[in-house]
Structure formats: structure tokens, C-alpha cells
Amino acid sequence: MDAQDTFFSQGKILDCGGKKLDLSKPAVMGILNVTPDSFFDGGLYSSPESALLHAREMVRAGAAIIDVGACSTRPGSAAPGPEEEWGRLLPVLELLRSELPEAVISVDTYRPEVAAKAIAAGAGFVNDISGGTMEGGMAELVAANNVPYVLMHIKGTPADMQNEPQYAGVVQEVADYFRRKIAELEKAGARQIILDPGFGFGKNVAHNFELLARLDEFVKTGYPVLAGMSRKSMLNKLLGISKNDSLNATTAVNTVALLKGASILRVHDVKEAVETIKIAEALKYST
């Protein structure tokens, strides 16, 4: 992918529903799953009260964005209906808006109808694992609302994406996908686009590490890049450990992602990610 003169390469400021987010240095997106079945923390924050407590902890630890998801996308998962997804989201979004007004709230959904309701309820960021491939209308929605949009690459769907995924060349295929989807988004009028290679979404361990090793190729486009590898199976399978023991491995791959130029780390463990960013930034300014 060729370098682009983008909104981000010029100013590096996201407009998140009226709240500004400066990406001149990397930011942390804290994961808030309000689902019973997410792969790492399913069920821990399924009540609005427990979700608020966890969100408050993440903001205190330095999270710039709270990414709220109510539809599990773990491998093999079956999605709830949009009504159930929204029913889980609404009380949490209402609490976050009233109790953490300074936080940038992201909604993790591939459904435009859910994203539209979330934006109306205070979300200023859309994180779409499907890149608009599962349901139509997302490009038009984010354009109309001028909110940042995480464009993620996925091969297949959560139900089947890990059934022996194949690529002729994973980096090239992801890059080609980004070109197509960016063109669609910009044609619709969307401008605040963040690229996410989709670690673990239709990739095997080798694919994931090739994407990480060449993450800088996506950074060179001028669009911000989000790295979401927190406690994923690419680490567990490589090291022969459980997801509960993968914090150290998560920190290791996040360090690589930052040194490759990632702008956002999407994580379960905010404090450790914030510390990792501080160390990476210190290295940058000491050379």
C-alpha cells in the first residue's frame, strides 16, 4: 500500500462525537465485554454496575477509549439478535455517559442499526470486526455521523473463520482488502478510518505473526493502525500457555506493534499497555 496524505497524517486528531482524541502518541483502547461468552472475560461484566466499575478502573489506569461489545466474536461463536445485543448495550452506555463523561466510548458491533443507536446514546467511535462485509450501510452511517471507524479485516465469519484459513500471501491480501474498503468508505464520505489487520480473525499463528512482523507496511499508508492481540490464541498456541497466563506475551507483542508504528492498542489489561507505550515512547525520543 502506498503512503496517503490523510486527515490523520496531517493532524492526528480524532473527532469522537465532539470529544477530541490525540493520536500523536499511541492510545489504549480498553476492552469492555458485556457478554456472557467472550473468550477471555465473558460474564465478568455483564451487569451494568460491574461494567461501570471496570470501565472506571480502565479510565483511571489510562485508557483513552472504552470499547463496549455486546456480541461475542470468539471463534465458533453464534451471534445474538440485534435486539438482544442492544438490550445489553443500552444500560451500560447510559451509565458510562453519565458517570464517565470524559471517556471516549466506542461500540464494538458490525450492525449499523446497533451502531446508530449507540451513537445516539453517546458512543463516538465504531469498531466493526466485519469491515462492513456482514451487513450493509455501515459506511454511510459513520460518514453521516463523522465518527472514527475501525476497519478490520476478517476472513469468513466468527462461526467459521478458524476452519483452516488459507492465503496466497496474507499481508498482500489484507492490504488489497484495505484498499477496496477504504475506497468504499471514502466514496460514502467517511474520513476517520483506522486500520486493524484482524489478528486471530481468519488467520493461523503463522499468518498472525507475519502480519505483526510487517505491521509497518500498513502504518506507511498514513492511516492509524490498531493492534488487537490481547490474550489471543496466537500467543497461547505458540507458547503452550492458557489465556490466563498470557499477559506477559501480550505485552511482548504489543511492544513489537508499537515499535512498528501502531497508534492504538486494544487490550484487556490497560495498566500494562500504558506502561508499554511509555517505554516505547522513551525509546523513540532517546534515539
C-alpha positions as CSV (number, residue, x, y, z in Angstrom):
1,M,0.0,0.0,0.0
2,D,1.3,3.5,-0.9
3,A,1.5,6.3,1.6
4,Q,-1.5,8.6,1.6
5,D,-1.9,12.3,2.6
6,T,-4.7,11.5,5.1
7,F,-6.5,13.5,7.7
8,F,-4.5,11.6,10.3
9,S,-1.1,12.0,8.8
10,Q,-1.7,15.8,8.9
11,G,-3.3,16.4,12.3
12,K,-3.6,13.1,14.1
13,I,-6.6,14.3,16.0
14,L,-9.8,12.2,16.0
15,D,-13.2,13.8,16.4
16,C,-15.1,11.3,18.5
17,G,-18.6,12.7,18.6
18,G,-17.3,16.1,19.8
19,K,-14.6,14.7,22.0
20,K,-11.0,15.0,20.7
21,L,-8.5,12.2,20.8
22,D,-4.9,13.0,20.0
23,L,-3.0,10.2,18.3
24,S,0.3,12.0,18.0
25,K,1.3,9.3,20.5
26,P,-0.3,5.8,20.9
27,A,-3.5,5.4,22.9
28,V,-5.1,2.5,24.7
29,M,-8.5,1.1,23.9
30,G,-9.8,-0.8,26.9
31,I,-12.0,-3.8,26.2
32,L,-15.4,-3.9,28.0
33,N,-17.2,-7.1,27.1
34,V,-20.8,-7.1,28.3
35,T,-21.4,-10.6,27.0
36,P,-21.7,-13.9,28.8
37,D,-19.4,-15.8,26.4
38,S,-16.4,-13.7,25.3
39,F,-13.2,-15.7,25.0
40,F,-11.4,-14.2,28.0
41,D,-13.7,-12.3,30.3
42,G,-17.2,-13.5,29.3
43,G,-19.7,-12.9,32.1
44,L,-17.5,-10.9,34.3
45,Y,-19.0,-7.5,33.4
46,S,-22.5,-8.5,32.1
47,S,-24.3,-6.3,34.6
48,P,-24.3,-2.5,34.1
49,E,-22.9,-1.9,37.5
50,S,-19.9,-4.3,37.1
51,A,-19.3,-2.9,33.6
52,L,-19.2,0.6,35.0
53,L,-16.7,-0.3,37.8
54,H,-14.4,-2.0,35.3
55,A,-14.7,1.0,32.9
56,R,-13.8,3.3,35.7
57,E,-10.8,1.2,36.6
58,M,-9.6,1.3,33.0
59,V,-10.0,5.1,32.7
60,R,-8.0,5.5,35.9
61,A,-5.3,3.3,34.5
62,G,-5.0,5.4,31.4
63,A,-7.5,4.1,28.8
64,A,-8.4,6.8,26.3
65,I,-11.1,4.7,24.7
66,I,-13.6,2.2,26.2
67,D,-14.7,-0.3,23.6
68,V,-18.1,-1.8,24.6
69,G,-19.1,-5.0,23.0
70,A,-22.3,-7.0,23.5
71,C,-21.9,-9.6,20.8
72,S,-19.2,-12.2,21.2
73,T,-16.9,-12.7,18.2
74,R,-14.8,-15.5,19.6
75,P,-14.1,-18.4,17.1
76,G,-17.1,-20.6,16.7
77,S,-19.5,-18.2,18.4
78,A,-23.1,-17.7,17.4
79,A,-24.3,-14.1,17.4
80,P,-27.3,-12.9,19.4
81,G,-30.0,-11.0,17.6
82,P,-29.8,-7.2,17.3
83,E,-32.5,-6.7,19.9
84,E,-30.5,-8.8,22.5
85,E,-27.3,-7.0,21.6
86,W,-28.9,-3.6,22.0
87,G,-30.6,-4.7,25.2
88,R,-27.2,-5.5,26.7
89,L,-25.6,-2.3,25.4
90,L,-28.1,0.4,26.3
91,P,-27.9,0.4,30.1
92,V,-24.1,0.2,30.0
93,L,-23.8,3.1,27.5
94,E,-26.2,5.2,29.6
95,L,-24.2,4.6,32.8
96,L,-20.9,5.4,31.0
97,R,-22.2,8.6,29.5
98,S,-23.4,9.8,32.9
99,E,-20.6,8.6,35.1
100,L,-17.6,8.8,32.8
101,P,-18.4,11.8,30.6
102,E,-14.7,12.5,29.8
103,A,-14.2,9.0,28.3
104,V,-14.4,8.3,24.6
105,I,-16.9,5.4,24.2
106,S,-16.5,3.0,21.3
107,V,-19.2,0.5,20.2
108,D,-17.9,-2.9,19.1
109,T,-20.6,-4.0,16.6
110,Y,-20.9,-5.0,12.9
111,R,-24.6,-4.0,12.8
112,P,-25.4,-0.5,11.5
113,E,-28.7,-0.4,13.3
114,V,-27.0,-1.1,16.7
115,A,-24.2,1.4,15.9
116,A,-26.7,4.1,15.1
117,K,-28.5,3.7,18.4
118,A,-25.2,3.6,20.2
119,I,-24.0,6.8,18.7
120,A,-27.3,8.4,19.7
121,A,-26.7,7.1,23.2
122,G,-23.2,8.7,23.4
123,A,-20.8,6.5,21.6
124,G,-18.3,8.4,19.5
125,F,-16.4,5.6,17.8
126,V,-17.4,2.5,15.9
127,N,-15.3,-0.7,15.9
128,D,-16.5,-3.1,13.2
129,I,-14.9,-6.6,13.1
130,S,-16.5,-7.2,9.7
131,G,-15.3,-4.1,7.8
132,G,-18.9,-3.7,6.6
133,T,-19.0,-7.2,5.0
134,M,-21.6,-8.7,7.2
135,E,-24.3,-6.1,6.9
136,G,-24.7,-3.1,4.5
137,G,-24.9,0.5,5.4
138,M,-22.1,1.0,7.9
139,A,-20.0,3.2,5.6
140,E,-22.9,5.6,5.2
141,L,-23.7,5.6,8.9
142,V,-20.1,6.5,10.0
143,A,-19.9,9.1,7.3
144,A,-23.2,10.7,8.3
145,N,-22.1,10.9,11.9
146,N,-18.5,11.7,11.2
147,V,-17.2,9.2,13.8
148,P,-13.9,7.3,13.7
149,Y,-14.3,3.8,12.2
150,V,-12.1,0.8,12.9
151,L,-11.9,-1.1,9.6
152,M,-10.9,-4.6,10.5
153,H,-10.0,-7.5,8.1
154,I,-11.8,-10.8,8.7
155,K,-11.8,-13.9,6.5
156,G,-15.1,-15.7,7.0
157,T,-17.3,-15.1,10.0
158,P,-16.8,-15.8,13.7
159,A,-18.6,-19.1,13.2
160,D,-16.2,-20.4,10.6
161,M,-13.2,-18.1,10.4
162,Q,-10.7,-20.5,12.1
163,N,-11.6,-23.5,9.9
164,E,-8.1,-23.8,8.2
165,P,-7.8,-20.2,6.8
166,Q,-5.7,-20.1,3.6
167,Y,-3.9,-17.2,1.9
168,A,-1.6,-16.9,-1.1
169,G,0.0,-14.0,0.8
170,V,-1.7,-12.8,4.0
171,V,-0.1,-9.3,4.0
172,Q,-0.9,-8.6,0.4
173,E,-4.5,-9.9,0.7
174,V,-5.1,-7.8,3.8
175,A,-3.6,-4.8,2.0
176,D,-5.8,-5.3,-1.1
177,Y,-8.9,-5.6,1.2
178,F,-8.0,-2.3,2.9
179,R,-7.7,-0.6,-0.5
180,R,-11.1,-1.7,-1.6
181,K,-12.8,-0.9,1.7
182,I,-11.1,2.5,2.1
183,A,-12.3,3.4,-1.4
184,E,-15.9,2.4,-0.4
185,L,-15.8,4.3,2.8
186,E,-14.3,7.5,1.3
187,K,-16.9,7.3,-1.5
188,A,-19.6,7.3,1.1
189,G,-17.9,10.3,2.8
190,A,-16.2,8.6,5.7
191,R,-12.8,10.2,6.6
192,Q,-11.8,9.0,10.0
193,I,-10.6,5.5,9.2
194,I,-8.4,3.3,11.4
195,L,-6.9,0.0,10.0
196,D,-7.0,-3.2,12.0
197,P,-5.4,-6.3,10.4
198,G,-7.7,-8.5,12.4
199,F,-5.3,-10.7,14.4
200,G,-7.0,-14.0,15.0
201,F,-9.9,-13.3,12.7
202,G,-9.4,-15.9,10.0
203,K,-5.7,-16.3,10.5
204,N,-3.5,-19.1,11.8
205,V,-0.5,-18.5,14.1
206,A,1.9,-18.0,11.2
207,H,-0.4,-15.6,9.5
208,N,-0.8,-13.5,12.7
209,F,3.0,-13.2,13.2
210,E,3.6,-12.3,9.6
211,L,1.1,-9.5,9.9
212,L,2.8,-8.3,13.1
213,A,6.3,-8.5,11.6
214,R,5.1,-6.3,8.6
215,L,2.7,-4.1,10.5
216,D,4.7,-1.0,9.5
217,E,3.6,-1.6,5.9
218,F,0.1,-0.7,6.9
219,V,1.3,2.2,9.1
220,K,3.1,3.7,6.0
221,T,-0.3,4.3,4.4
222,G,-0.9,7.3,6.7
223,Y,-3.9,5.7,8.4
224,P,-3.7,4.9,12.1
225,V,-3.3,1.2,12.8
226,L,-5.0,-0.6,15.7
227,A,-3.3,-3.7,17.1
228,G,-5.6,-6.1,18.9
229,M,-3.7,-9.1,20.1
230,S,-4.6,-9.1,23.8
231,R,-4.5,-12.7,25.3
232,K,-5.4,-14.2,21.9
233,S,-4.7,-17.8,20.8
234,M,-1.8,-16.8,18.6
235,L,0.1,-16.4,21.9
236,N,-1.4,-19.4,23.7
237,K,-0.7,-21.8,20.8
238,L,2.8,-20.5,20.2
239,L,3.9,-20.7,23.9
240,G,1.7,-23.6,25.1
241,I,0.0,-21.5,27.8
242,S,-3.5,-20.6,28.8
243,K,-5.2,-17.2,28.1
244,N,-5.0,-16.5,31.8
245,D,-1.2,-16.8,31.7
246,S,-0.8,-14.7,28.5
247,L,-0.3,-11.2,29.9
248,N,3.4,-11.2,29.5
249,A,3.1,-12.5,26.0
250,T,0.5,-9.8,25.2
251,T,3.0,-7.1,26.5
252,A,5.7,-8.6,24.2
253,V,3.6,-8.4,21.0
254,N,2.2,-5.0,21.9
255,T,5.8,-3.7,22.3
256,V,6.6,-5.0,18.8
257,A,3.4,-3.4,17.4
258,L,4.3,0.0,18.9
259,L,7.9,-0.2,17.5
260,K,6.3,-0.9,14.2
261,G,4.1,2.2,14.5
262,A,0.8,1.2,15.9
263,S,-1.4,4.1,17.1
264,I,-3.9,2.2,19.2
265,L,-3.5,-0.9,21.4
266,R,-6.8,-2.7,22.1
267,V,-6.3,-4.6,25.4
268,H,-7.9,-6.2,28.4
269,D,-5.1,-5.1,30.7
270,V,-4.9,-1.3,30.5
271,K,-2.2,-0.5,33.1
272,E,0.4,-2.8,31.4
273,A,-0.4,-1.4,28.0
274,V,0.0,2.2,29.2
275,E,3.4,1.3,30.7
276,T,4.4,-0.4,27.4
277,I,3.6,2.8,25.5
278,K,5.6,4.9,27.9
279,I,8.6,2.7,27.4
280,A,8.2,2.6,23.6
281,E,7.9,6.4,23.5
282,A,11.0,6.8,25.7
283,L,12.9,4.7,23.2
284,K,11.7,6.8,20.3
285,Y,12.8,10.1,21.8
286,S,16.2,8.7,23.1
287,T,17.5,7.8,19.6
